[in-house]
Structure formats: structure tokens, C-alpha cells
Amino acid sequence: MRKSSRPPEPGARGLLRLTCPCCGKEFGTYLHVAQMSIGCRCGATISLERGLAPYEFQCSCCEFHAKGKTNIAEQEFTVPCKCGNPITLHWNKDTRRYTE
């Protein structure tokens, strides 16, 4: 597999699960274009420049496979699948990502 000679894209795009550092609200979003930050409904700005950890799951109900990034820094957190099934993700310190 050949690596791209392009530098990594700044910011983040794709599936994101974020928590606001000001109000604590947790929400999911999908960004089609890379962004450096995103606004919360409380008016705070959430940085997407660094500190995002990857996560991945496959729903046992609908078989939906998702890959995304999060700024959540807990040992585990629950994310709703698109079918509504709650998926609990756990931090794996060896792979430095959240998985089921």
C-alpha cells in the first residue's frame, strides 16, 4: 500500500461524537468538509484541531459499521447507533482507540 505524499488534512471531518467543554452536552454530527472547530448550541466553540480519538463499532442489531472520532476522554461511553441501539465503547490503551 502506497502512502499519500499529501500532508494530513487539518481539522476533522466525517462522523464525530463530541462533548462540549462548557455545557457538557454530548452530541453526534457528520462533517462533509474538514473543519477546525464546531459550535455548540450553548455558544461555545469546540476545537477539532487535535486530541480526537478514533472509535469503531458494528451494531449487533442492524449490522451497521461505523468509524468516527471523539473528544470524549472517558474510559467508556455509550453512542446510539442509527437504529437506536445503544453501543458502549471502551478505551483500548494499546491501540489508542475506542472499540466495543
Residue pairs with C-beta under 8 A, 6 or more apart in sequence:
9 34
10 34
10 36
10 49
11 34
11 35
11 36
11 37
11 48
11 49
12 31
12 34
12 35
12 48
12 52
12 69
13 31
13 32
13 33
13 34
13 35
14 30
14 31
14 67
14 68
14 69
15 28
15 30
15 66
15 67
15 68
15 69
16 28
16 29
16 30
16 31
16 38
16 48
16 52
16 68
16 69
16 70
17 26
17 27
17 28
17 55
17 68
17 69
17 70
17 72
17 77
17 79
18 26
18 27
18 28
18 29
18 38
18 46
18 70
18 71
18 72
19 25
19 26
19 27
19 70
19 71
19 72
20 26
20 27
20 40
20 42
20 44
20 46
21 44
21 46
22 40
22 42
22 43
22 44
23 40
23 41
23 42
23 44
25 40
25 41
25 42
26 72
26 77
27 40
28 79
28 80
29 38
31 38
35 48
36 47
36 48
36 49
37 45
37 46
37 47
37 48
37 49
38 45
38 46
38 48
39 45
39 46
40 46
46 71
48 71
51 71
52 69
52 70
52 71
53 69
53 70
53 71
53 72
53 73
53 91
53 96
53 97
53 98
54 67
54 68
54 69
54 96
54 97
54 98
55 66
55 67
55 68
55 69
55 70
55 79
55 89
55 97
55 98
55 99
56 65
56 66
56 67
56 68
56 97
56 98
56 99
57 65
57 66
57 79
57 81
57 87
57 89
57 99
57 100
58 64
58 65
58 66
58 100
59 65
59 66
59 81
59 82
59 83
59 85
59 87
60 85
61 81
61 83
61 85
62 81
62 82
62 83
62 85
64 81
64 82
64 83
66 81
70 77
70 98
74 91
75 90
75 91
76 88
76 89
76 90
76 91
76 98
77 88
77 89
77 98
78 86
78 87
78 88
78 89
79 86
79 87
79 89
80 86
80 87
81 87
87 100
88 100
89 98
89 99
89 100
90 98
90 99
90 100
91 97
91 98
92 98
92 99
